Amino acid sequence: MKKITILGSTGSIGTQTLDVIASNIELFKVEHLVAGNNADLLIEQALKFKPKSVAINNLHIDKVKSNLDGTGIDVFDETKIDMIASDNVDLVVGAITGSSGLSPVYNAIKSGNDIALANKESLVCAGDMIMKLANKHKVKIIPIDSEHSAIFQVYSKQQKSGLEKIILTASGGAFVDKDINFIKTAKLQDALKHPNWSMGQKVTIDSAGLMNKGLEVIEACYLFDVKVKDVDVVIHRQSIIHSMVSMKDGSTLAQMGYPDMKTPIAYALSYPKRIYSGVNTLNFYEMNNLTFEKPDLKKFPALQLCKNSMEDGNGKPTILNASNELAVEQFIKGNILFGNISEIVESMLSIINSKTPNDLQEFNELHNETITKTKEYVKSINIGNS
Ligand code: MG
């Protein structure tokens, strides 16, 4: 049985991971569950999967402890997450959203645990550091992000000399048919209307501005050891092809399926084998046309910002990620408009000097400096409405 730790067990990826595990309960043993604030769900998960330990934000620890009393399950607060991630298991699922997922993933790699990575931000904000560490400890990083799972399924690094392009598909997000003025002044409820995928709030908002696709270009560069120029983005509204690689011999290989995160999750859990995920295979007789379009960079400046920051290197992706995280948080609170997000990120990229962080401390310094400066900048924005 594969021993699994889930970082972020009560979020969208975490709950779907446990669904796949429940369908294959003879193959997996849940060792540790780490959650943020959803105590009720963590308690339910712990009682069902009987892990060795769980962790939750200190605010909820008494509730979780009293509910798990007598079960033998250890209950820790958030200060022990790195320790839990370091415990040796067969696979750690990194599904904590944002840069707060970095430290536990880093510690899991350091102790030699293979990673199923949903948390793209940890690669965006510290990709050099993470990939170096993974190589040093011979740790496999298996992507859960659907596009990268698709590429991982159809391409291996041994074929690199024959690779022409990695092609990331994008549904286009909530604003694909909106005009530029609508997008600039859009509010939270508009951005959350994702056409195809059911995902967490942060990634849905990132998707609406193609920021998510830009972050995924950076993620692909690190995971597959390619340059920005080797990665194209194509709008494919139906989200049936999850990404492709074009090879020098004229072949293009695609991975297809209904848009359901349980497919890439199941592959990451079972790799190199295949298991039941609960997702049906495609019915081609019922499928409409598949369409492909160029992304509109005027409407979606975030995509280019991501590409530029990756090409510049020198810590720019760290700045991009931190300022975007804070901007999205402010957008959720209603303090800024949608168009402000990419404006904020662009300003931070131009005013902060940086170099590539080599360890967690250097990362934290640059991340925190960016957060401080982004907060100052947000205060200066007057959105002129409420
Ligand atoms: Mg994705």
Boltz pocket constraint, residues with backbone or C-beta under 6 A from the ligand:
constraints:
  - pocket:
      binder: B
      contacts: [[A, 145], [A, 146], [A, 147], [A, 216]]
      max_distance: 6.0
